[in-house]
Amino acid sequence: MLDKKKQADYLAIIMNELDRIDTIVNEFMSLAKPQAVQYVKEDLKSILDSTINIIHPQALMHNVQIITNYPEENCKLSCNSHQLKQVFLNFLKNAIESMAEGGNIYIDLQMKEPDKVLVSIADEGTGIESDRLRYLGTPFYTTKDKGIGLGLTVSNKIIQEHNGTMKIVSEKGKGTTVIVELDCLET
């Protein structure tokens, strides 16, 4: 019979693995079956701020600061805010994990045209080799030890469903920037 401490340790491992399985299954499901999604008019700054609030405790634990730079004007999107939060959470989680010693993540919003907005998420992490960049977003391709290679695939799919584009710029040793362009209804 196991003592209480070992039981608690094993239970924690089991719960973590169940969470991981749940994440994997949900990512498979979102790729495999089209979902009927309701789009409503949402405020982009509010979506980003809500996402930052969700990930903030994890950032603090890894000694990571999230620095925002938003323009005066605000952008309203026709979107599913839950899906966009999933996208931005994925990018922020990747950025945090890329900085083992801590660092800064910079989130910039920039109005590109009257009807376009750029969301840029830049980290000070390890960066990605140029020969690996072209594979990012390919299902099951990952640069992580414990990754399954679906996060960027799902994120790109969601962005495309929102009539947007995603671009990743990275240099080994200098960090990575993810740039998302979305349609803006009004400012």
C-alpha positions as CSV (number, residue, x, y, z in Angstrom):
1,M,0.0,0.0,0.0
2,L,1.3,3.5,-0.9
3,D,1.7,6.1,1.8
4,K,-0.4,9.3,1.5
5,K,2.4,11.4,0.1
6,K,3.0,9.0,-2.8
7,Q,-0.7,8.7,-3.4
8,A,-1.0,12.5,-3.7
9,D,2.0,12.6,-6.0
10,Y,0.6,10.0,-8.3
11,L,-2.8,11.6,-8.3
12,A,-1.3,14.9,-9.3
13,I,0.5,13.2,-12.2
14,I,-2.7,11.4,-13.3
15,M,-4.6,14.7,-13.2
16,N,-1.9,16.5,-15.2
17,E,-1.9,13.7,-17.8
18,L,-5.7,13.8,-18.0
19,D,-5.6,17.5,-18.7
20,R,-3.0,16.9,-21.4
21,I,-5.2,14.2,-23.0
22,D,-8.2,16.5,-22.8
23,T,-6.2,19.3,-24.6
24,I,-5.0,16.9,-27.3
25,V,-8.6,15.5,-27.9
26,N,-10.0,19.0,-28.1
27,E,-7.4,20.1,-30.6
28,F,-8.1,17.0,-32.7
29,M,-11.8,17.8,-32.6
30,S,-11.4,21.4,-33.6
31,L,-9.3,20.3,-36.6
32,A,-11.4,17.3,-37.6
33,K,-15.0,18.7,-37.5
34,P,-16.1,22.1,-38.7
35,Q,-17.9,24.0,-35.9
36,A,-20.9,26.3,-36.3
37,V,-19.5,29.4,-34.7
38,Q,-21.4,32.5,-33.9
39,Y,-19.5,35.8,-34.6
40,V,-20.4,38.9,-32.7
41,K,-18.9,42.4,-32.6
42,E,-16.2,42.4,-30.0
43,D,-13.5,44.8,-28.8
44,L,-10.0,43.6,-29.6
45,K,-8.3,45.3,-26.6
46,S,-10.8,43.6,-24.3
47,I,-10.1,40.2,-25.8
48,L,-6.3,40.7,-25.4
49,D,-6.6,42.0,-21.8
50,S,-8.8,39.1,-20.8
51,T,-6.3,36.7,-22.4
52,I,-3.4,38.4,-20.5
53,N,-5.4,38.1,-17.2
54,I,-5.7,34.3,-17.8
55,I,-2.0,33.8,-18.5
56,H,-0.6,36.3,-16.0
57,P,-0.1,33.8,-13.1
58,Q,1.9,31.5,-15.4
59,A,3.9,34.4,-16.7
60,L,4.8,35.5,-13.1
61,M,5.8,32.0,-12.2
62,H,8.3,32.1,-15.1
63,N,9.6,35.6,-14.3
64,V,8.0,36.9,-17.5
65,Q,6.5,40.4,-17.9
66,I,3.8,41.1,-20.5
67,I,4.1,44.7,-21.9
68,T,1.3,46.1,-24.0
69,N,1.3,48.9,-26.5
70,Y,-2.2,49.7,-27.8
71,P,-3.2,52.7,-29.9
72,E,-5.7,55.3,-28.8
73,E,-8.3,54.1,-31.2
74,N,-9.9,50.7,-30.6
75,C,-10.8,48.0,-33.1
76,K,-14.1,46.1,-33.1
77,L,-14.0,42.7,-34.7
78,S,-16.7,40.3,-36.0
79,C,-15.4,37.3,-34.2
80,N,-15.8,34.5,-31.7
81,S,-13.9,35.9,-28.7
82,H,-13.4,32.4,-27.2
83,Q,-11.6,31.2,-30.3
84,L,-9.4,34.3,-30.5
85,K,-8.5,34.0,-26.8
86,Q,-7.5,30.4,-27.5
87,V,-5.2,31.7,-30.3
88,F,-3.6,34.4,-28.2
89,L,-3.2,32.1,-25.2
90,N,-1.4,29.6,-27.4
91,F,1.0,32.3,-28.7
92,L,1.6,33.7,-25.1
93,K,2.1,30.2,-23.7
94,N,4.7,29.4,-26.4
95,A,6.4,32.7,-25.7
96,I,6.6,32.1,-22.0
97,E,8.0,28.6,-22.5
98,S,10.7,29.9,-24.9
99,M,12.2,32.0,-22.1
100,A,13.6,29.6,-19.5
101,E,15.3,32.5,-17.7
102,G,12.3,34.9,-17.9
103,G,12.1,38.0,-20.0
104,N,9.5,40.2,-21.7
105,I,6.7,39.6,-24.1
106,Y,5.6,42.6,-26.1
107,I,2.0,42.9,-27.4
108,D,1.5,45.6,-30.0
109,L,-1.6,46.6,-31.8
110,Q,-1.3,48.7,-35.0
111,M,-4.0,49.9,-37.3
112,K,-2.7,49.0,-40.8
113,E,-5.5,50.5,-42.9
114,P,-8.9,51.8,-42.0
115,D,-10.2,48.2,-41.9
116,K,-7.1,46.1,-40.8
117,V,-5.4,45.6,-37.5
118,L,-2.0,43.9,-36.8
119,V,-1.5,42.1,-33.5
120,S,2.2,41.5,-32.9
121,I,3.3,39.2,-30.0
122,A,7.1,39.3,-29.6
123,D,9.3,37.4,-27.1
124,E,12.9,37.5,-26.0
125,G,13.2,33.7,-26.1
126,T,15.6,31.3,-27.8
127,G,14.2,31.9,-31.3
128,I,13.8,29.3,-34.0
129,E,16.2,28.2,-36.7
130,S,15.3,29.5,-40.1
131,D,15.2,26.0,-41.6
132,R,12.5,25.0,-39.1
133,L,10.3,28.1,-39.6
134,R,8.6,26.7,-42.7
135,Y,7.4,23.7,-40.8
136,L,5.6,25.7,-38.0
137,G,1.9,25.1,-38.2
138,T,2.3,21.8,-39.9
139,P,0.2,19.2,-37.9
140,F,2.3,17.2,-35.5
141,Y,5.5,19.2,-36.1
142,T,6.8,20.6,-32.8
143,T,10.0,22.1,-31.5
144,K,9.1,21.2,-27.9
145,D,9.9,18.1,-25.8
146,K,6.3,17.7,-24.6
147,G,4.5,19.3,-27.5
148,I,2.1,17.5,-29.9
149,G,2.4,20.0,-32.8
150,L,-1.2,21.1,-33.0
151,G,-1.3,24.4,-31.2
152,L,-0.1,26.5,-34.2
153,T,-2.1,24.4,-36.6
154,V,-5.4,25.1,-34.7
155,S,-4.4,28.7,-34.2
156,N,-3.8,29.3,-37.9
157,K,-7.1,27.6,-38.7
158,I,-9.0,29.8,-36.3
159,I,-7.3,32.9,-37.7
160,Q,-8.1,31.9,-41.3
161,E,-11.8,31.3,-40.3
162,H,-11.7,34.9,-39.1
163,N,-10.5,36.0,-42.6
164,G,-7.1,36.8,-41.1
165,T,-3.4,35.8,-41.7
166,M,-0.6,34.7,-39.4
167,K,3.1,35.2,-39.9
168,I,6.0,34.0,-37.7
169,V,9.3,35.8,-37.8
170,S,12.2,34.4,-35.7
171,E,15.9,34.4,-35.4
172,K,17.9,31.9,-33.3
173,G,19.0,33.6,-30.1
174,K,16.9,36.7,-30.7
175,G,13.3,35.6,-30.1
176,T,10.2,35.1,-32.1
177,T,7.4,37.4,-33.2
178,V,3.9,36.3,-34.3
179,I,2.0,38.8,-36.4
180,V,-1.7,38.4,-36.9
181,E,-3.7,40.5,-39.3
182,L,-7.4,40.7,-38.8
183,D,-10.3,42.6,-40.3
184,C,-11.4,45.6,-38.3
185,L,-15.1,46.6,-38.5
186,E,-14.6,50.1,-37.0
187,T,-12.2,52.1,-34.8
